[in-house]
Amino acid sequence: MDRRFFHRLGASQLARNICSAAGEAGLKSVIGVKLGTEPEQFRYSRYIIAWGANIHGNNVHLWPFIAEARRQGAKLVVIDPYRTRTAACADWYLPINPGTDAALALGLMHVIINESLHDADYVARYTVGFDQLREKVHEYSPEPVARWTGISASDIVKLARGYATTRPAVIRVNYGVQRSEGGGMATRSIAMLPCITGSWKEIGGGLQLSTSGAFGLNKDSLERADLMQKALGRPARTVNMVALGTALNTLDDPPVKALFVYNSNPAAVCPNHNAVIRGLQRPDLFTVVHEQFFTDTTDYADIVLPATTFFEHKDLQPAYGHYYLQMSDPAIAPLGECRSNVEVFRVSA
């Protein structure tokens, strides 16, 4: 309903890529889809790598399957710059220098390929570009990778051998990996690992980043991009939310004069923070924030509209880290004057 409203209004469109666009591009460049190993398969894994994934803290629906796998003898390895709750539970914790994940993945592939631990038959039948990859990973022997990542060369070799020889092995990589310079390529490199070991062919093998491609909902019919033609006679321009600071301060022809914020807190999360705040402080910018709490962004709002929580509205929940399409019913009626996104945009239209 939000897209339909803004399409009919003729408002600038938003490139909503601040969260996961780089990682999703990296994943799709390797396997073609936003799909991965289902959580229920993790119980059959015998070597589990949590790569930038605090599963015990914020991926709790996956943790029981990991706990079950460990009771059957599986090993949990955590790669993370920060000693998370998951790292504290792990059999082996490897602290890594931030932003060096691609180097580590290439270093692991260097060991796996040079020691002929890869699945040559699987690679030949189901992958392309292996010869170029083999040439590239020559540059990533354990010693320089150790200097870059902060992980010792011996541990890099140990990790590569353990991952490649313990079957089935699975990687749970999360979006923190791709939220740095070169993040898309880091995700791409990690996603290559189960391809060269052939672990995709095994129950309990593979990799999970996103499962959001599981259900092909007909979003076009809901969003009605054709309504821009009624409002403007053409598609509206697109503003990249990552560059909100630039858009608010320098975009012209025409400048942004109104900002509607919902499901976001740009004053806290957008890059180039000082430029974002300067833009929000513009006296000629009319800002509406639809929120559940007072946030950094509500400090700059002309109007704050109270929003419902997921306890107060009905919603359709597509797949995200699982393979279920869910309908969530409200547990309570909306409190006070709270309204859901759908209701706000429906009434406004």
N, C-alpha and C positions, 0 to 999 in steps of 0.2 A: 504493500500500500504506500510506503514511503516513496519508492521509485516512481510509482504511478502519479503521485501528487506532484513531485518535482518535475516530472516529464511534462505534465499538463501545464504547470506554471511556467515552463521554459527556463527553469533555473540552470545554472552551471552544473554539470554532472561531476561526480566525485570518483576519482580513481582510488578505490578502497584497497590499497596494497601495502598498508603500513604493517600488517600483521604477519603475513606468511607468503607473499607473492614470490620472493626470491627462492625460498625453500621449495615451494610447489613447482616453480619452473625447473629447479635442479632435479627434483624427483621425476617430473614428467619427461625431462630430457633423457632419462635413463630407462624408465619402465613404461612411459607413455600415458600413464593414468595416475590419478590421486587415490591409489588403493594400496593396501599393505596387509601384512600378516594379521589375521583376526586375533583378538585377545585370547579367545578360548584355546588357540593353538599353542600359546606360550607354555602351557602345562607340559607339553611334550618336548620342549627345548631342553638341551643339556648344557648349552653355553649361551648365556644371555648378556648382551652388552647394552647398558643404559648409557647412551651417548648424549650428554646434555639434557638428560631426562630425569627429573626428580619424581619418579613414579610413586614412591611411598608418600610423598607430600601432596601431589596434585594430579595424579593419574590413578586414583584409588580403585577404579573398577578393574584395572589391569593387575594390581598387586596380588590379589588372591591366587591368580594363575601362576605368577612367578613364585609365590610361596609354595604352592603345590609342586612346581617343578623342582625347587630346591630340596623339598622333602624326598624327592626321588633321585637326588644326587646332582642336580644342575648347579652350575657355578654362575654367580652374578658378578659381573665386572662393571664398574661405574667409571666413566670418563667425564670429568666435570671440573671447571676451574674452582668451584666452590664445594666445600664438604657438606653436601646436602643430607637430609634425613636418609635418602636412598644410599648415599655414599657410606654413611655410618652403618648401614645394614649389610653392605656388600662383602663378598668374599675377597674382593680386590678393588681398591680405589686408586685410580690414576689421575692425579691433578694435572691439568693441561693449561698451558698459557692461552689466554683468550685469543680467539681469532686464528689459531693454528690448526684447526680441525682438518682442513684439506691436506695439510702437510702430513699429519698423522695417518690419514686414510691412504694417501699415496705411499707412505713409508711401509704400511702394512702390506699393501699390494706388491711393493718391491720384494719383500721377504717371501710372500706367498708364491709369486710367479718365479722368482729366482730359485726357490727350493722345490719347484714343481709341485706345490701343494694345491694348485688350482685344479678345477675339474675341466680338463681339456676337452672332453667329449661334449659337456654342457656348453662350454664357451663356443665351440665350433658350430653347434646346432642352433643355439638360441641368442647369440650376441653378435654385434658388429663392432669393428674398430679395435679388436683386441691387439693386433700388431702395433697400432699406434700407441695404445695404452702401455704395452710392454716397453716400448721405446721411451715413453715419457717417464715411467717410474724408475728408470735407471738413474735419474737425477735425485732420487729420494731414498738413498741408502740410510740405514739407521743412525749413523753418526751425525750428519747434518740435521736430520729430522729431530734428533734428541736435543740439539742446541736450540732449535726453533720452538719446540713444544714444551721443553722442560721435563720430558719423560726420558728416562735413560735408554740408551741403545739396546741394552739387554732386555729391558721390559718391553720395548717395541717388538723385538724378535719373539719374546715369550708370548705376547698377546697375539701376534700374527699366527704363530704355530698353534696356540690353543684354539683360536677361532676357526682356523682352517681344518683342523684335524678332529675336533669334537663335533659330533653330529647328533641331532640337528643343532645348528647355531642360529640365533636370531639377534637382530639389532633393533632396539627401540630408540630412535633418534627424535629429539624434539626441536621446537622452533627457535630456541635460544641460539642454536648453532648458526642459523641463517641471519641473525640480527647483528651482523657486523660486516665490515667491508669484505667482499668476496664470499658472502654467506651462501649465495646460490651455488657457487662452485664447490663450497665445502659440502653442502648437502648432496650435490651431484657425485662427488668423490666417494662419500660414505655409501651412497646408494649403489655404487658399482661393486662393493665388496661381496654381497650375496650373489651377484651375477658371475663373478669369477670363481667362486667356490661352489657354485651350483646349489646353494642351499634353498633356492626357491622351489626346488623339486620335492622338498621334504616337508611333511607335516611338522610344524614347530620350527621351521626355518624361515629365512627371508628377512624382511625389514618392515617396520611400521613407522611412518611419519604421519600420513593423513589417510583417512578412509572416506573423506568427504565426497568423493566421486561415486559413492555406492548407489545413490538414488538420483536418477535423471528427472528431477521435478521440472515441470513446464513453467519455468520462471518467466519466459517471454510473455506468456499470456497474462501473468500476474503484473508484470512491471510495465507493460504497454509503452515501449519506447516510441511507438508510432505517434503517441500524443505530443511529442516534441514538434512534429510537423504542424499540428494545429496551432501550437503556441508560437512557433518561430518560423515555420516553413522550412526548417532545416534541423539537423542535429545540433544540440547545444554544445558549447565548448566543454572541455574536461579539465578539472583542476586536480592535481595530484595531492592527496592529503599529506604525503611525506613533505611536500614543499608548501605547506600552509603558510608558513612565515613569509615566504616570497610572494605568495598569492595575495595575502592581506596587505602587503606593503607596496608592491610594485605592479601588480596586475592592472592593466588599463584596458580601455575600449571594450566594455566599460569596467570600472573598478568594482570590487566586491563591496556592496553596500549593506548586505544583510547576511547573517550567519545563523543557521539552525543547527544546534549541536544535540545529538542524542546517541546513546550507546558509546560515548567516547568522552575523553577528558584531554583535549588537545593541549591545554596549558601545561600539562604534566608529561604527555607522552610524545608529542611531535618533536622531530629534530629541529635544530636551530632555535632553541627555546627563547632566547632574547628577542628574536625577530617575531616569533609567535606572540609574545606578550606585547610588544610594540603594536602589532596589528590589532590585538584585542582591545588595546587602550585607545584606539582611534575614536574620537568623539563622533564621527559621522558613520560609524559602524553600528548597526542595530543587531544585537545578539540575543537569541533565545536559546535557553538550555533546558532540555527535558531530562530530568535526573531524579534518581532515588535519594541522593545524598548531596550535601554541599561539598563541592570539589574545587580544585584550583580554578577551573573554568567558570564555575558559577560566580566567582568573585568579579568577573568582568561582564556578567550578563545584565541586559536591560530587563529581561523577564525570565523567571525561573518557573518552569512547569513541573509539578510533581509527577513522577512516573511510577508505575506499578513494578513490583518484583515478580519473579516467575511464580511465586505463590499465589498471585492475584489475577492472573490472566491465563486463558487457554492458548496453547501454542502447539505447532507441529515442529518436532525436533528431528532434523535429519541426522545422518551418521556423522560422528566425529570421534574417532578413536574406537569405533565399534561398527557393527553392521546391522543396526536396528533403526527403523523409522518409528518414532514414538509420538504419541499424542499426550501432552501433559495438561491435565485439568487443574483449574484453580483450587487451592485449598481453602482460601478465604476470599471474601468480597474485597474489592479495592478499598483501601483505607482513605479516609478524607476525600480530597479532590483528585486523588491519583488516577491517571488514565494510562492505558497501554499505548505503545507506538501506533498500533493499528487504529485504535479509536481516535487518537489525536489527528492522524492524517486523514481518516475518513471524515471526521467532522469538519476539518479545515477545507477539505475538497468540496 
